[in-house]
Amino acid sequence: MVFLKLGTRKALVVSSPAAVEECLTKTNDIIFANRPYTLASKNLNYDSKTIGSASYGDHWRRLRRLTTLELFSTNRLAMLESVREKEIQFLVKQLFEECSNDGQTQKSKVEVRPKFVGVAFNMMLRMISGKRYYGNDIDEDGKEFQTLMREFTAIQGGNINDFIPILKLIDFQGIEKKMVKLMKRLDGFFQKLIDEHRRNGSVNSDEVKMKKNMKLNLIDVMLELQEKEPEFYTDETVKGVILAMLIAGSETSATTMEWAVSLLLNNPQKMKKLQHEIQTHAGHDQLLNESNAAKIKYLQNVITETLRIYPVVPLLVPHESSTDCKVCGYDIPKGTMLFVNLWTLQRDPNLWADPMKFIPERFEGDVGGGGGSEVGYNMISFGVGRRACPGAGLAKRVMGHALGALIQCFEWQKVEDGEVDMTEGTGLVLPKAQPLVAFCKPRQEFINILSKESYSH
Ligand code: HEM
């Protein structure tokens, strides 16, 4: 545990399983369930009203309940499975086309990151609004959305003005002004989306019914709830949910998949084993589907091991204490920001054997210090306790499916001799400093399947 004064703010950094347990699940779980109020929560999160930025209380609880029921429940996940599967089919088809020339297939050099970012955003977008804004044939709205997301990601990270009040007062580097300007555009974009759904709903009720039988998306659900409880489901609440889901659910999964492919390229034996496992479970006469991917233990272990070494939310989202409390015997004052250092915890040689080695097998038995798949507080890539990630189940399914399908259908190779550069960049989501570029080539036995027209838009 380290206690810091960051400018005028108090901060506690914990990186031991015992301290994590005490802060987030046992004695202090409610005390640390708040979020700090920052320039980003004020200006980019509807004045701390979004699910990820709101402090513990009734408003946050209702948002959690809404998303648990309407997006993350087993029922909703199953209902929208085919929507997500379609996106994976588009992805493999797009890669296949990039490897095709005059009816011949060849290996092609692929920038992996934009592919994963596209598929992750499209999946979330389809489930939320029915739209897709990434791909070869996007319109002006798609281009605007991509720009907004890029700008949002760049500006949302830690900000020195939050720690030194005089800087906040003079709006050092004009950060707040930039946030307000960006949020105005983003809010306008989401409002247009909601209005469009509202118009479609009121203009043609048959169409709505049809939509219900097909795939009711989250905006439609929230607009229905708005009719029953307008004081809670305001347009601002709806926009806040859209924003939170897109931001929390897309870059995280895309970045993890990029780390996973990089690790597999640096560990060809593991890549081979994974390919073999996928083939054993899914064969080669059909594309792996989401439910099958979820059953391939080794594939899930590859993702878990990737998240252990490269936790995409390396300090969790900051928590804050609502009253004075004690952590591991030390007095911690009210209003202390809590950072849980997963990056250290999950690489701790006292907890993990060969912590920097990529060993998915460590989750099969009792290899990894933490031991077995129940690794307790030695590993909490999705957080733990009240504020733990509500999208963990969805994320694991989606990442397993995307990664599984790519390895099932294509051979992957490094573009240069030596290891893929694993240097870490900076950012709220732990990025790979050098975007991954790799060769991919369709596997012979999948060429017929990948040629299928039904995989096109
Ligand atoms: C690799 C994928 C992902 C990882 C590693 C991840 C990890 C995390 C972590 C560490 C937190 C913070 C926990 C805390 O503060 O204690 C979080 C919060 C959150 N995540 Fe995820 N996440 C992922 C994907 C997703 C997806 C796909 C969604 C939704 C579609 C999602 C929605 C959220 C939300 C809404 C929160 C805020 C929860 C709250 O403050 O109450 N995440 N996630």
Residues whose N, C-alpha, C, O or C-beta is under 5 A from the ligand:
A	BS01	HEM	I51 G52 A244 M245 A248 G249 T252 S253 T256 V312 V313 L316 V317 S381 F382 G383 V384 R386 R387 A388 C389 P390 G391 L394 A395
